[in-house]
């Protein structure tokens, strides 16, 4: 009962996405199953920190990454906070919990050369080729998230104003400028889109050749398939293109606050992860420009 109320709270009040809510639900139900199996009691509201700690140890022993374990405990903590808010419990058993240490992920962006090479080598004579080029261009020129791209509607594209409306996390809208080259690709794509024999999702921007809405895994495969032929980097994904968008903007002098707004981040802290590559650029500028280094 409490879990369902929590899910409704996340969906209706917090405006979390369906995928995020499912992740919360899965984490909480996993702990509930643990309680049932280990302590013969499925009532999470009665759980104590000792039981939670035993669960964490079990997760560690099962070789789950610390990052994933922290996420699971964070979901549980959010649930306890909800129970506190609704006076279902008097104390949050996780109030003094310390997260497990995790190593910082350094995600290496694609270079400008790699991105341009991919864009220049996509065959745009077919519907799918033109669609794929637009997918790559939108990721790289707007910093859009994968789920945001998949959910784009035709009405979200305003070519007269050169803007795209993006519905981000917690249903927050943001408007992102479109480059002239991207608008050209959009127009070409829409022209080819009209020639599809069947369209079952007419309001959606990105379609399969069968006329159905594209899905996240398809978009992921589009990015990996093209960049596999160009880049030797280990990680290739839509998020790395988003990362490249932010990093390249910052490298070329963009304001951090502006990049934050374009990415749809709620705080600068989330955006600063994209600044690590700027250190090398700053060193170059420093070596060339600082008066103490000039001879």
Buried (B, 14 or more C-beta within 10 A) or exposed (E): EBBEEBBEBBBEEBEBBEEBBEBBBEBBBBBBEBBEEEBEEBEBEEBEBEBBBBBBEBBEEEEBEBEEBBBBBBBBBBBBBBBBEEEBBEEBBBEEBEEBEEEEEEBBBBBBEBBEBBBEEBEBEEBBBBBBBBBBBBBBBBBBBBBBBBBBEEEBBEEEEBBBBBBBBEEEEBBBEBEEEBBEBBEBBBEBBEEBEEBEBEEBBBBBEEBEBBEBEEBBEBBBEBBEEBBEBEBBBBBBBBBBBBBBBBBEEEEBEEBBEBBBBEEEEEBBBBBBBBEEBEEEEEEEEEEEEEE
